[in-house]
Amino acid sequence: MMTRKIIAASWTVPIYAFVLSIVEFSQQTLVETSFLESLSGFLLLCTIYMAYSFPIIFTYGVVTSWFSDWVAKRFSSERIQLFTSFALHILFGLVLSWLSLLAAILFFLIDRRLMNRMDVTKRAAIKSLFIPIGCLLVVMGSVYLIGVVQDFFVRFNSI
């Protein structure tokens, strides 16, 4: 069960950061910025949200999800188990209001999707840790490359 939780957390981190960046970025007004500046700002938001949510989802999220499922298994009906687990995920997700609630719902949905898969092994859990780390490195590298391209155009236009 813990391996499934680790895999669910690995997928939750980049999806959560991407969705949260879209929500936050769409609330900002775009004031005559170039496409590269807008893209750089969006990717920078993704980087920040991934970097901060990664340790929280892997510690608090995995432990509370495991606890939610442990409590839910005490009930006989599968529907009651599902409802209890979802309700506890929501309760634990309300720690930081809607910010952590979004992560808790994503975690719950991904965990339920993985529940019937047979390839949830320790090796798969270890490999899944490269998902958020790889996404973080790609997004950070993209922000850096956009900065280099912008700097090149600024220097080229000043000549």
N, C-alpha and C positions, 0 to 999 in steps of 0.2 A: 504494500500500500504506500509506503514512503517513497518508493521509486516512482510511482505514478504521480505523487504530489510534487516531486522534484521536476519531473518532466512538464507537468502542468504549470509550475512556476516559471520554468524556462521559456515556455511559450507565452505566458501571461505578460512578462516584462516588456518585450518589444511591442506587442499588440497594444498594451496599456499605454505605453509611451507614445505610440503613433496616434492612437485615438485621442489621448489627452492633448497632444500637440495640435491636432486638427481643431479640437474644440477651442483651445486657447488662442490659436493663431487666427481663427475665423472671427473671434471677438475683437481682435485688434483692427484698427483702421489702417488700410494701406495708403500711406500718403506719398504719392509719387516716388516710389522706390522701384528700382529695376527688378527684373525677374531674378537675377542672381542674388540680390540682396534679400528678396523675399524668401527665396529657397534657402539661403544661408540661415536666415532667422528661424525658419521652420525646422531645419535640421539641427540647429543649435538647441531649440526647445526639446526636440527628441533626445538629443544627447544628455541634456540636463535631467529630463524626466527618467531616462533609462538609468543614469548613474545613481540617482537618488532612490529610485524605486527598487532597483536590483537587490540590495541587501535587505530591505524591508520585506519584500515579497518572499524572499528565500528564507527568512527567519520567521517573522510573525505570520505570514501567509501560510506557510507549510504547516507550522505547529497548530494554528487555529483551524485549518482545514482538516487536519488529522483528528483533532479533538472533536470537531463537528461530526465527522463520520463515525467516530467512536461512540459518541452519545447517541447518534441516530440508529446505530446497529442494535441498540437495546430494545427497539420497538419491533413488533412482529410483522406488521404490514409494510410492504415495500413502498407504498404510497406515503405512508406516515414517515418512513425513513427518509424518503426524498424531501418531503416538506420540512422535516426537522433539520436536516442537513442544510437545506437552502436558507431556512430561517436563521440558523446559527451563523452561516456565512454572512448573511445580511447584518446580523447583530454585531459580529466582530468587524464587519466592514464599515460600520458607522463611526469608527474611531476618529477619522478625519473628515466626516461629513461625506459629501458626494465624491470627493477625490478618492478616498479609499473604498467607498462603496462600489465604484466602477471597477476597481481592481478585484474586489471580492466576487462580484458577479462574473467577471471574465474568468477568474480562477475556477469558480464553481462549474461554469459551462465547459471549459476545457477539460477539467477533471472528469466530469460525467462523460464526455466524449471519449476519453481514454479508458474508461472503466471496462469496456468490453474488448479491448485490444489485447492480444496475446503476447505482443512483442515488448511488453513493459518489463525490462530486466534492469539489473544494476548497470550493466554495460550501456544500455540505452539511456539510463539516467545520467551517467557520466558524460556521454556524448552530447546529451541535450544541454549541458551547461555551456557548450560552445555556441549555442544559439544566441543568448543575450550578449555574450562577450563579443561574438563575431559581429552582431548587429551594431553594438556600441562602437567597435573599431571602424566599421564601414561608414557609419554616420559621422564619426569624428574625422575620419579621413576625407569625407566629402566636404565637410565644413572647411577643412584646411585647404583642399584643392580649389574650392570656390573663392576663398580668400586670395590664393595665389593668382587665379585668373583675373579677379577684380583688380589686384595690384598691378598685374601686367597691363591691363587696359588703361588704368590710370596713368601709368608711366608712358605708355605708348601714345596716349592722347595729349600728354604734356609736351611732347617733342615738337 
